[in-house]
Amino acid sequence: MKIYYRLILKLKILIATRRAKLFSPSKIKLKQLLTYKLGRLVFTGEMNGQAIICKVVKANNKSLLINEEKKLNTIQLRFKSAKNSTLIPRSLGIFDKLGNSYYIEEMLSGESSVTMNKTLLNEALQFSIGLFKNTLEVNDSYQAPIASSLLDVLPQEYLTYTSRLSIFMPEERQSYLQHGDFWSNNILVDPKTNEITGVIDWEESEHFFVGYDICHLFLMNENNLHSKEIGELVAEYLTKPCADFSQMVKKYFSGINLDTPDINNLLITYWMVFVMNSHRQLSISDRSRKWKNKNILKPLSEINKFLSPNNKDSL
């Protein structure tokens, strides 16, 4: 069944790629296909002699590109006076042709990598601190979507668990604008100087709890270093705290002048959002029983140990 899904997906990508290139606006020259995700094709290219990144969707999904452009322009505007504003790409417009919409961003220099060393992690941490300070915007509506989405994700026997998970939500119940997919693959680095030259792919930027980006950065890096699923890492850190993770969290909250929250509560909250987003983005074939065991059931068994006595029902 998995082979069948993959063959269909490859054929779908091939047809969409050829159509996007064949019917692109005359000023846009598409080159290499970088990714295909949820109906969105991402290419390198050129427009009026400038290197670009072009994201292509069907015209009926143009609102996705408009929303992404709006987010990027807002962040660019708020970072305008910041020293690291050049790390964020500029939007160059949206164009329509023959049923497709083409969203253009400038291509920043540098290369992405699978993992980051401690020096780069610290640089990324400083960028995240700057993002928080320059885009401070509070939203208090993220708690309900997490709970309702978990109802769609957890196995039937765990559905009552969502109400008990709410005790791990941060007390202020507020969220702040963050990148949303902040990890090495979206962080460009100059291979000669080993310095960060850009942060890309802002389509996932959203209001998340404070510290989401830092949790994602560290855990995705560990995921690639040790070939472990995010859920496995969460379960492992709940069993045996990770000193490097705790240190990064403390440094981040010190940098934004907020008290450091309970590390386990922060980790569990991140896990809840991770499960919600993964269920939304992964195909059915990717959400195998093995994936669920590692990313949902294994962490749940550890999280159960942190429930207060009044909430701790046996599973």
N, C-alpha and C positions, 0 to 999 in steps of 0.2 A: 504493500500500500504506500509506504514512504517513497519508494522508487517511482511509483506512478505520479504522486504529488510533485516530485522533483522534476520529472520530465515535462509535466504540464506547465510548471512554473518557468522552466527554461525556455519553452516554446513561447510562452506569454511574454517573457522579457525580450526575446529575440524580435518578435513582431513589433512590440512597443518601441524598442530601440530603433529599428529600421524606419518606422513611421515618424518618430520624433526627429531623426536626422534628415530624412527625405523632405519633410514639410516644415522645417524650422524657418523662422523669419530670415530674410536675405542677409541682414546685418549680423546674424549669429551663425557661427561655425562650430558645430559640436564635434568633439574629438573622442575622448575615452569615456566609456561608461564606468562610473565609480561604484555606485550602489543602486539597488532596486529595493524599495521598502514601502509596503502598504500602497502600491500603485504609483509611487513617486520614483521617477528616474533621475539620477544625479550624474551630470557629465562635467568633464573639463571642457573648455572651449575658448573661443576668442570672439570679441566684439569690438569693432573699430580699432583693431590692433592691440586691444587690452586683454590680458589673460583673465578668464572668468570661470565661475562655477555656475552651471545652469541646472535648475530643477524643473522637471517637466511633469505635468499632470494633465488629465483630461479636463476640458473646459468646465465641466459641471462640478469639478473639485477646485476651481480657481480660488474659492474663499479660503482654502488652506494656505495658499501662497500669499494672499492678501493679508491674512492674519500673521504669517511669518514675517512679511515685510514690515508690518506695523510694529511688531515686537522689536525687530532689529533696529528700526529707525528710532524707536523710543529709547533703547539702550544706548545707541550711538549718541543721541542728543544729551543724555545724562552723563555720558562719559566724555563729552566734548572737551572739558577742561582738565580731565585726568591725564596723568602722564602715560598711562597704558591704553589710551583710546585707540591707538593704531593697531592694537591686538584684535580689534573687532572689525570684521569686514563691512564694507559699505554696500547698501542695496543700490542696484543700477536699473531697477524697473521690472515691470511685468509686461509681456507681449503675448498676443493671441494670434493663432493661425490654424485654420482647418481643424477645429475641434480640440486643440491642445493649448495649454497656457504655459509660458516659459518665464520663470523667475530668475533674474540675473543678479549675482553678487560678484564683487571683485575677488580675485584669487589672491590669497595672501601667500607670502613665501614661507618656506619651511617644510618639514616632513613630519607626519604622524608616526607613532610607534605603538607597539603592542604593550610595552611596559615602560615605567619611568623609575629612575633612580631617586634617592632621597633628596638630592639637590633640586631636581625638577619638580618633585612632589611639593617641596617647600615653595618654589616659584609659583606653582599652580595654586597653592594655599593662599599666597599673597594676592594673586589675581582675584580669587574668590572673596577675600576680605574687601578688596576694592569694589567688587561688584555689589556687595551688600551695602557698603557705605554710599555708593553713587546711585543706586536704584532703590533706595529705601521706600518701600510701598507695602502697606499692610493689607492683608485680606484675611477674613476670619471664617471662610466658608469651606475649607478643605477637609474638615473632619467627617462630615456626612458622606461625601463621595467615597472615601476610603472604606467606611463601614458597609455601604451598599454594594460596592464592587467586590468586597470580600465574600459577600453572600453568593456571588456568581462563581467564585473561584474555589472555595473550600469544599471538600467532600461533604456529602449529606450529613454524616455523623458529627461534623464539626461546625455546623451552621450556628449553633447557639454560642459558639466561641467568640463571635464578633462583638457582642456586647461587653464581654469581659476584656477583650483586647483594648477597648476604649480607655482603660485606666492608664495605658502607656502613652497616651497623647500628651504633648507638652501642656503645662498648666495654662499658659497664656492663650492657647487655642488660636494662635495667629500664624499666618504664613507670609513669606516674603518672596519677592521675585528672584528666581535663581535660574541657572543655565538649564538644568533638567537632565542633561546627558553629559555631565562633566567628567571626562576620563581621557586617557592617553590618546585614543583614536581621534578625538576632536580637539586635541591640543597640538599645534604645530611647533616644531623645534628646529633651530638652525643646527645642522649636524656639525658645523665647524666650531661654533662658539658654545653649543649646548645650552642656548638660551631660548626661551619661549618667544615665538614670533607671531603667534595668532591663536585665537580660540574660535572655532567654527561650529556650524550646525546648531543654530539657535532655535530650530523649530520646536524643540521640546521645552523651551523656557516657559516657566509657569510659576504660580505661587505654591511654594512648598514650605514645610516647617523649616525653621532655622537649622542649618547644618546638613541638609539633605545633600547638597553638592559635595561636601567634604566626605560624607559617608560613601557616596557613590564613587568618588575618585579613588579612595583608598581600597574599597572592597573590589572594584573592577580591576585595579592593579594587582591585588593579591590573587584574584580569580585567574588572571593571565599568567602570573608568576608560578602558581602552584597547580593550575588546571583543576580548580575546585569550583563547584557551583556556589553562587552567592548564598543560597540557603544553608549550604554546608558550612561556609565561613561564619555566618551568623550563629549557627548552633555551636560551632567550635569556640567562638569568642565569648558566648554566654557561659560556656563550661569553664573555659580558661581565658581570662581577659588578655587582650593583646596590648602590650605596652606601647608599641608604635602607634596603634590606632588611638589609644587614649591620649597620647601626647599630641597628636595632630588635632584632635577635637579640642583639647584645652588651649592650644595655640590659636586656633581659629576663633574661639569664643573670646579669648583675651584680646585678639585683634579687633573685634567688633564691639568690644566693651560691654559684653553681656556675661552673666554668670554661666559657668559650664553646667549643663544639665547632667542628670544621672546617665552614665555612659550606656548602661544596659537598656534603659528606657529609649534613648536615642537610637540605639541599634535596632530595637524591636519596631520602633516607629518607621525607620527606614525600610525594614523588611516588609512591613504592611504595604507601603507604597510600591516597593519593588514587585511584590506579588500582583498587585492591582495592575501596574503598567505592563508586566510580562504577559498577563492574561489577555490584555487588550491588544498587544502587538504581535505575540507569537502565533504561528499557525497551529491548527489542531494537531498536525503531525509532529510539531516540535514539542508540544506539551505532552510528552509520553508519561507513562506510569513512573519510569525511572526519574524523569525530571521532577514530577510532583513529589516523589518520595524524598528527593534531595532538597528541593526548594520550599516545600510546604510542610510535609509531615515531620521531617527531622527537626526543623526549627520549632515547630509547634510543641514537640515533646519537651524541648528545653525551655520554651517560653512558659509552659505550664508550671514550671518550678518557681517562676518569679511572680506568679499570681498571689495576691493577698489571700490570707486564710478565708476571708468571707466570700471570695470569688472562686476559690480553688475547688472545682468539682472534678472528680476523676473523669478521665477521658476514656 
